[in-house]
Amino acid sequence: MEKLQEQLDIPFSKSKADVWKGIEARVDAAPLVRKINLSASPVFRFAMAASIVFVLGVAGVIRFYSVTRQAFPGHHQLVDLPDGSTVHLNAASSLSYHPYWWRFSRDVSFEGEGYFEVEKGSRFQVNSERGTTTVMGTSFDIYSRDAEYRVACLTGKVRVADRASKAEVIITPNQKAILTEQGTFNVQKNVDLTNETAWVHKKLIFTSKPLNRVFEEIERQYGVKILGKEKYKRNYTGNFDRDLGADEVLGFVCKTMGIKFEQKSTNVYQLRN
């Protein structure tokens, strides 16, 4: 029996104390928490991509979101800009700007005719098809229709530039810059600008203006159509209160120039000799 026990005993070269120390050392060396590589996780990559798209989307809205204001034929409109500047839009005129980007850039796009009263501050720029007007704080009138572009300065200082030729001039109060067909500016000084801004005060003032252009302005101010106006090129001088009706204004103009007209339908008039 003793011999059998001797055969079954397993000899150990280490004591119990040494064995337990080895086990404890292995346990201490083993990491308790497995490190997770988040960047390799599909959920993490999707979340990062979504965050980037969101940030870019917000930035795009801030930079490129625009507001457009239009004064349709027969109507005027007053536009209040984010910095307190105001724009009086004449009939058949439009203005666009970026409200969320305004504190970084006071730029507007404009076509038609408008009277601007700009608050002092950073550069204020009006971009039209033919020209660019830049100011710091001033009041001025811009006329930008078809091939005609002119700017009248009432207060402050205005820089006017041709978008094509890059020619530019600086005008001060009671001066008017008219862009010529050659891409240069004709600057008129000591000008009575009453006529330039008369429309703001509901007045129609025509001074030696071709009749066809007079009829075009009546169309814009009253939202009507005047047929046969193209052939009348004689100059006309006169002024009216815009509170008068289109037929009344037409009556005064046509009677003075020896022209007859008739109303064909609602808001449509026909000129005839």
C-alpha positions in Angstrom: 0.0 0.0 0.0 2.8 2.4 0.8 4.5 1.5 -2.4 1.3 2.3 -4.4 1.0 5.7 -2.7 4.6 6.5 -3.5 3.9 5.7 -7.2 0.8 7.9 -7.3 2.4 10.9 -5.6 3.3 13.6 -8.1 6.5 15.2 -7.3 6.5 19.1 -7.2 9.6 21.1 -7.5 7.9 24.3 -6.1 6.2 24.9 -2.8 2.5 25.8 -2.5 3.6 29.4 -1.7 5.6 29.6 -5.0 2.7 28.2 -7.0 0.2 30.7 -5.7 2.6 33.6 -6.3 2.9 32.5 -9.9 -0.9 32.3 -10.4 -1.3 35.8 -8.8 1.3 37.2 -11.1 -0.5 35.9 -14.2 -3.8 37.3 -13.0 -2.3 40.7 -12.4 -0.7 40.8 -15.8 -3.9 39.9 -17.7 -5.9 42.9 -18.9 -9.2 43.3 -17.1 -10.9 45.4 -19.9 -10.5 44.6 -23.6 -9.6 47.7 -25.6 -12.2 48.4 -28.4 -11.1 50.1 -31.6 -14.0 52.6 -32.1 -12.7 53.8 -35.4 -13.2 50.3 -36.9 -16.8 50.3 -35.7 -19.4 50.8 -38.6 -21.6 52.6 -36.2 -18.8 55.0 -35.3 -17.9 55.7 -38.9 -21.6 56.3 -39.8 -21.9 58.7 -36.9 -18.8 60.7 -37.9 -20.0 60.9 -41.5 -23.4 62.1 -40.5 -21.8 64.7 -38.2 -19.6 66.0 -41.1 -22.6 66.2 -43.4 -24.6 68.1 -40.8 -21.9 70.6 -40.2 -21.3 71.2 -43.9 -25.1 71.5 -44.4 -25.4 74.2 -41.7 -22.4 76.0 -43.1 -23.9 75.9 -46.6 -27.2 77.3 -45.3 -25.4 80.1 -43.4 -23.3 81.0 -46.5 -25.7 80.6 -49.4 -29.3 80.9 -48.2 -30.8 84.0 -49.8 -33.8 86.2 -49.5 -35.4 87.9 -52.6 -37.7 90.9 -52.4 -39.6 92.0 -55.5 -41.7 95.1 -56.3 -44.0 93.9 -59.1 -45.3 96.3 -61.8 -47.8 98.7 -60.2 -46.3 98.4 -56.8 -43.4 99.8 -54.7 -41.8 98.0 -51.7 -39.7 99.0 -48.7 -37.0 96.5 -47.8 -35.4 96.4 -44.3 -31.9 94.8 -44.3 -30.4 93.0 -41.3 -28.2 96.0 -40.3 -31.0 98.6 -40.4 -30.2 99.8 -43.9 -33.3 100.3 -46.1 -34.0 100.0 -49.8 -37.0 101.6 -51.5 -37.8 99.4 -54.5 -39.4 101.1 -57.5 -42.0 99.1 -59.6 -40.6 96.1 -61.5 -37.4 95.9 -59.3 -35.8 93.1 -57.3 -33.2 92.7 -54.6 -31.5 89.6 -53.1 -29.2 89.2 -50.1 -27.8 86.5 -47.7 -29.3 87.2 -44.2 -27.2 84.7 -42.3 -24.0 85.8 -44.0 -24.8 89.5 -43.6 -22.4 90.1 -40.6 -19.5 88.9 -42.8 -20.5 90.5 -46.1 -23.0 93.2 -46.8 -23.6 92.3 -50.5 -26.8 92.5 -52.4 -27.9 91.7 -55.9 -30.1 94.2 -57.5 -32.0 95.0 -60.8 -34.4 97.8 -61.5 -34.5 101.1 -59.6 -33.9 101.6 -55.9 -33.2 104.2 -53.4 -30.7 103.0 -50.8 -30.1 104.4 -47.3 -27.1 102.5 -45.9 -26.1 102.3 -42.2 -22.4 103.0 -41.5 -20.3 100.0 -41.1 -18.3 97.6 -43.2 -18.3 97.8 -47.0 -21.8 97.7 -48.6 -21.9 96.5 -52.2 -24.7 96.4 -54.7 -24.1 94.1 -57.7 -26.2 94.6 -60.8 -25.9 93.1 -64.3 -23.8 96.0 -65.7 -22.3 97.7 -62.7 -21.2 97.6 -59.0 -21.8 100.3 -56.4 -19.8 100.2 -53.2 -20.2 102.4 -50.1 -19.6 102.5 -46.4 -22.6 104.5 -45.2 -24.6 106.8 -47.5 -27.7 107.3 -49.5 -28.0 106.9 -53.3 -30.3 106.0 -56.1 -29.5 103.2 -58.6 -31.1 102.7 -62.0 -30.2 99.4 -63.6 -32.6 98.4 -66.4 -31.6 96.7 -69.7 -28.5 98.4 -71.0 -28.9 101.6 -68.9 -27.0 102.0 -65.6 -26.7 105.1 -63.6 -26.1 106.1 -59.9 -27.0 109.3 -58.1 -25.3 110.1 -54.8 -27.3 112.1 -52.3 -25.1 111.8 -49.2 -21.7 110.3 -48.4 -19.4 108.9 -51.1 -20.1 106.2 -53.7 -17.7 104.2 -55.8 -19.3 103.0 -59.1 -17.6 100.4 -61.3 -18.4 98.8 -64.7 -18.4 95.0 -64.3 -17.1 94.5 -67.9 -14.4 97.2 -68.4 -13.5 97.5 -64.7 -13.6 101.3 -65.2 -14.7 103.1 -62.0 -15.4 106.5 -60.6 -16.1 108.0 -57.1 -19.0 110.4 -56.8 -20.1 112.6 -53.9 -23.4 114.4 -53.1 -25.2 116.0 -56.0 -23.3 114.0 -58.5 -24.5 111.4 -61.0 -22.5 108.7 -62.8 -23.9 107.3 -66.1 -22.4 104.3 -67.7 -21.8 104.8 -71.5 -22.0 102.1 -74.2 -18.2 102.3 -74.4 -17.8 101.1 -70.7 -16.8 104.5 -69.4 -18.6 106.8 -66.9 -20.0 110.2 -67.7 -20.0 112.1 -64.3 -22.4 115.0 -63.9 -21.7 117.4 -61.1 -24.0 119.9 -59.2 -27.1 118.0 -60.3 -30.5 118.7 -58.8 -31.4 115.1 -57.8 -35.0 115.8 -57.1 -36.1 114.1 -60.3 -33.9 111.0 -59.5 -35.8 110.2 -56.3 -39.2 111.7 -57.1 -40.6 108.2 -57.5 -39.9 107.6 -53.8 -42.4 110.4 -53.0 -45.0 109.1 -55.4 -44.2 111.6 -58.1 -43.6 111.0 -61.8 -41.3 113.6 -63.3 -40.2 113.4 -67.0 -37.7 116.0 -68.3 -37.1 115.8 -72.1 -37.6 112.0 -72.0 -38.4 110.1 -75.2 -42.2 109.2 -75.3 -41.6 105.5 -75.7 -39.6 105.6 -72.4 -42.4 107.6 -70.7 -44.9 105.0 -71.7 -42.6 102.2 -70.4 -42.4 104.0 -67.0 -46.2 104.3 -66.9 -46.5 100.6 -67.6 -44.2 99.8 -64.7 -45.8 102.2 -62.2 -49.4 101.1 -62.9 -48.9 97.5 -64.0 -50.5 98.1 -67.4 -49.7 97.3 -71.0 -49.5 100.1 -73.6 -49.6 98.8 -77.2 -47.9 100.8 -80.0 -45.6 102.8 -77.8 -42.4 101.9 -79.7 -42.8 104.3 -82.6 -43.1 107.4 -80.4 -39.6 108.9 -79.9 -40.3 112.6 -79.5 -39.2 114.1 -76.1 -41.8 114.8 -73.4 -41.7 116.9 -70.3 -44.2 116.8 -67.5 -44.9 115.6 -64.0 -47.7 113.8 -62.2 -48.8 112.6 -58.9 -48.8 108.8 -58.8 -52.1 108.8 -57.0 -53.7 109.5 -60.3 -55.0 106.6 -62.3 -53.2 105.2 -65.4 -55.9 106.4 -67.7 -55.6 109.9 -66.2 -51.8 110.1 -66.7 -52.2 108.7 -70.2 -54.8 111.2 -71.0 -52.5 114.1 -70.0 -49.5 112.8 -71.9 -51.4 111.8 -75.1 -53.4 115.1 -75.2 -50.2 117.1 -75.0 -48.5 115.1 -77.7 -51.5 114.8 -80.0 -52.0 111.1 -79.6 -55.2 109.2 -79.0 -55.7 106.0 -77.0 -58.4 103.5 -76.1 -58.7 100.9 -73.5 -58.8 97.5 -75.2 -59.3 95.4 -72.0 -58.5 95.5 -68.3 -55.1 97.1 -67.9 -54.4 97.1 -71.7 -54.3 100.4 -73.7 -53.9 101.0 -77.5 -52.2 104.1 -78.8 -53.2 105.5 -82.2 -52.7 108.8 -84.1 
